[in-house]
């Protein structure tokens, strides 16, 4: 009964538009005041402070800051030019270059909205100038921006690690193949669309000729430092040189050095506004992370996780069935809830149950993040849709309609990822590392 009370109060608080972090505290306080269960106020406060006083949690604001600096440093344009050199002349090649840029930029920013903003601000006007539909171009970037939370280093994977204790390094490894697979399916649709609808081949050829006249070596030199960033971060983690949290710190210094002294695209005076922007982005999430520890402790004391586990194991006989149901729930939830809070709330409650049915903890994390990343491009929450819509100066709902075929391609890849577990666990089994963030 106490566990049910926690969830009822929490959901009612969210329904009346109380912020998620505060809703967690209200839900946690309910059994303490009304039933004298779930611990004490002192324990709740201690758990809240312990949730914020964590070294691994530092990876989140640091990755956000590194992504902001890279975005302002014009990294996306250099990556786009590099990929366009190779695929720009094939049918649908320019949209494919946009998807590849999002895929690779996600390995720098770790954030869906950051990837959408950085790539979209440059690519949407460029696509429109080549004759592509404005709303379609914005929909492409909105969905492709979701790759920023699947490709490592991924902020949602860090949050999943904080919530469950699963190795951040293994989660980063597990996201590589799914991210590439999703990007591949999206590119297949982009090519199909461009072949069916047609392109302004003369205009595209003129742009590609101008780009190719610069030569591959020059484009490679310009994009080299951007291409090197994820190699340094991920290579350092998997060689054991530094932890994921230390990698986040290194990404910030790398972004500053490259943007200040190599590309010279920012000035020292710009760093303070970047810090302010990162703090604003992380501020709300920081409270959610702190309160989530207290919320999770109350759920444990009221046996909520055990009740959920017994319900799932008692009503579902196979991992296939339960994962199908959960994928549908996650897709719906992603429409109305931000990725971070959804992971923090759902992961520790559901993971014991799916593990009891034989689902790998890393695989479950990948499926959860992939489902919620689709929600970034899905109204009514759909943050990536709003970002892309603002960049294209188009209504978000119009952008969302054009994004539907890309979401279908994403979902097809998602089902492959969900039901073929080695897609996410293969690299972990080969190169997996121990430890958390």
Residue pairs with C-beta under 8 A, 6 or more apart in sequence:
1 35
2 31
2 35
2 37
2 38
2 302
2 303
3 299
3 302
3 303
3 304
3 307
5 30
5 31
5 34
5 35
5 302
6 27
6 28
6 30
6 31
6 38
6 298
6 299
6 302
6 304
7 27
7 304
9 26
9 27
9 30
10 23
10 24
10 26
10 27
10 295
13 22
13 23
13 26
13 27
14 20
14 23
18 26
19 284
19 287
20 288
20 337
20 338
20 341
20 345
21 284
21 287
21 288
21 290
21 291
21 341
22 291
24 288
24 291
24 292
24 294
24 295
24 345
25 44
25 48
25 291
25 294
25 295
27 295
27 298
28 38
28 44
28 291
28 294
28 295
28 298
29 41
29 44
31 37
31 38
31 298
31 302
32 38
32 39
32 40
32 41
32 44
32 298
37 301
37 302
38 298
38 301
38 302
39 297
39 298
39 301
43 297
44 294
44 297
44 298
45 294
47 293
47 294
47 297
48 290
48 291
48 293
48 294
49 290
50 293
51 289
51 290
51 291
51 292
51 293
51 294
52 286
52 289
52 290
52 293
54 162
55 245
55 437
56 158
56 161
56 162
56 168
56 244
56 245
56 436
56 437
57 162
57 286
57 289
57 437
58 245
58 248
58 249
59 158
59 168
59 244
59 245
59 247
59 248
59 437
60 155
60 158
60 159
60 248
60 282
60 285
60 289
61 278
61 279
61 282
61 286
62 245
62 248
62 249
62 251
62 252
63 109
63 110
63 111
63 153
63 155
63 158
63 248
63 251
64 110
64 111
64 114
64 155
64 278
64 281
64 282
65 252
65 255
65 274
65 275
65 278
66 108
66 109
66 110
66 248
66 251
66 252
66 254
66 255
67 108
67 109
67 110
67 111
67 114
67 118
68 114
68 274
68 277
68 278
68 281
69 252
69 255
69 256
69 259
69 266
69 271
69 274
70 105
70 108
70 109
70 118
70 226
70 229
70 255
70 258
70 259
71 109
71 114
71 117
71 118
72 259
72 265
72 266
72 270
72 274
73 255
73 258
73 259
73 263
73 265
73 266
74 263
74 265
75 105
75 108
75 118
75 226
75 259
75 263
76 101
76 105
76 118
76 119
76 121
76 122
76 123
77 122
78 222
78 223
78 226
78 263
79 101
79 104
79 105
79 223
79 226
79 227
80 97
80 98
80 101
80 119
80 122
80 123
80 126
81 211
81 219
81 222
81 223
82 219
82 220
82 222
82 223
82 227
83 96
83 97
83 100
83 101
83 104
84 93
84 94
84 97
84 208
84 211
85 211
85 212
85 216
85 219
87 93
87 96
87 97
87 100
88 94
88 97
88 204
88 207
88 208
88 211
89 204
89 205
89 208
90 96
90 191
91 191
91 194
91 195
91 199
92 187
92 190
92 191
92 192
92 193
92 194
92 195
92 199
93 204
94 126
94 127
94 130
94 132
94 199
94 204
95 127
95 132
95 137
95 140
95 187
95 190
95 191
95 193
95 194
96 187
96 190
96 191
98 119
98 123
98 127
98 140
98 141
98 144
99 140
99 144
99 147
99 183
99 186
99 187
99 190
100 183
100 187
101 119
101 123
102 115
102 116
102 119
102 141
102 144
102 145
102 147
102 148
102 183
103 144
103 147
103 151
103 179
103 180
103 183
104 151
104 227
104 230
105 115
105 118
105 119
105 148
106 112
106 115
106 147
106 148
106 149
106 150
106 151
106 154
106 179
107 151
107 152
107 153
107 229
107 230
107 233
107 234
108 226
108 229
108 230
108 251
109 115
109 118
109 148
110 148
110 149
110 152
110 153
110 154
110 155
110 158
111 148
111 149
111 155
112 145
112 146
112 147
112 148
112 149
112 339
112 373
112 376
112 383
112 384
113 145
113 148
113 376
113 383
113 384
113 387
114 148
115 144
115 145
115 147
115 148
116 141
116 142
116 144
116 145
116 148
116 376
116 384
116 387
116 388
117 145
117 387
117 391
119 141
119 144
119 145
120 138
120 141
120 142
120 145
120 387
120 388
120 391
120 392
121 391
123 137
123 141
124 134
124 137
124 138
124 141
124 388
124 391
124 392
127 137
127 140
128 134
128 137
128 392
130 199
130 200
130 203
130 204
130 207
131 199
131 200
131 203
132 199
133 402
134 392
134 394
135 392
135 394
135 398
135 399
135 401
135 402
136 193
136 402
137 392
138 388
138 389
138 391
138 392
138 394
138 399
138 402
138 403
139 377
139 388
139 399
139 400
139 401
139 402
139 403
139 404
139 406
140 186
140 190
140 403
140 406
141 384
141 388
141 391
142 376
142 377
142 382
142 384
142 385
142 387
142 388
142 389
142 399
142 400
142 403
142 406
143 186
143 374
143 377
143 384
143 403
143 406
143 407
143 410
144 183
144 186
144 406
145 376
145 377
145 384
145 387
145 388
146 373
146 374
146 376
146 377
146 384
146 410
147 179
147 182
147 183
147 373
148 154
149 155
149 156
149 157
149 339
149 369
149 372
149 373
149 376
150 175
150 178
150 179
150 182
150 366
150 369
150 370
150 373
151 175
151 176
151 179
152 171
152 172
152 173
152 175
152 176
152 179
152 230
152 234
153 172
153 230
153 233
153 234
153 244
153 247
153 248
153 251
154 171
154 172
154 175
154 369
155 340
156 339
156 340
156 343
156 369
156 372
156 373
157 168
157 171
157 172
157 175
157 365
157 369
158 168
158 244
158 437
159 289
159 340
159 343
159 344
160 166
160 171
160 343
160 347
160 365
160 368
160 369
161 167
161 168
161 171
161 244
161 365
161 436
161 437
162 289
162 344
162 436
162 437
163 292
163 296
163 343
163 344
163 347
163 348
164 347
164 348
164 351
164 361
164 365
165 436
166 361
166 362
166 365
166 436
167 362
167 432
167 433
167 434
167 435
167 436
168 244
168 436
168 437
169 237
169 238
169 244
169 432
169 433
169 434
169 435
170 362
170 428
170 432
170 433
171 362
171 365
171 366
172 234
172 237
172 244
173 238
173 427
173 428
173 431
173 432
173 433
174 362
174 363
174 365
174 366
174 424
174 425
174 427
174 428
175 366
175 369
175 424
176 427
177 423
177 424
177 426
177 427
178 366
178 370
178 413
178 417
178 423
178 424
181 413
181 416
181 417
181 423
182 370
182 409
182 410
182 413
182 414
182 417
184 413
185 409
185 410
185 412
185 413
186 406
186 409
186 410
188 409
189 405
189 406
189 408
189 409
190 406
193 405
211 219
225 258
225 262
225 263
226 258
229 251
229 254
229 255
229 258
232 250
232 254
233 247
233 250
233 251
233 254
234 247
235 241
236 242
236 246
236 247
236 250
237 243
237 244
237 247
237 433
238 431
238 433
240 433
242 250
243 435
243 437
244 437
245 437
256 271
259 265
259 266
260 266
260 267
260 268
266 274
285 340
285 341
288 340
288 341
288 344
289 340
289 344
292 341
292 344
292 345
295 345
296 348
299 305
299 348
299 349
304 349
305 348
305 349
305 352
306 352
308 349
308 350
308 352
308 353
309 352
309 353
309 356
311 353
312 322
312 350
312 353
312 354
312 356
312 357
313 353
313 356
313 357
316 322
316 325
316 357
318 357
319 354
319 357
319 358
319 359
320 419
322 353
322 354
322 357
322 359
323 354
323 359
323 367
323 418
323 419
324 418
326 350
326 354
326 367
327 367
327 371
327 414
327 415
327 418
330 342
330 346
330 367
330 368
330 371
330 372
331 371
331 374
331 375
331 378
331 411
333 342
333 346
333 372
333 375
334 342
334 371
334 372
334 373
334 374
334 375
334 376
334 378
334 381
335 375
335 378
335 379
335 380
335 381
335 382
336 375
336 380
336 381
337 375
337 381
338 381
338 383
339 369
339 372
339 373
339 375
339 376
342 372
343 368
343 369
343 372
346 368
347 365
347 368
350 364
351 361
351 364
354 364
355 361
355 364
360 421
360 424
360 425
362 424
362 425
362 428
363 421
363 424
363 425
366 417
366 424
367 414
367 417
367 418
367 424
370 414
370 417
371 414
374 407
374 410
374 411
374 414
375 381
375 382
376 382
376 383
376 384
376 385
377 384
377 385
377 400
377 403
377 406
377 407
378 385
378 400
378 407
379 385
379 396
379 397
379 400
382 396
382 400
385 396
385 399
385 400
385 403
386 396
388 399
389 395
389 396
389 398
389 399
392 399
416 423
417 423
417 424
422 429
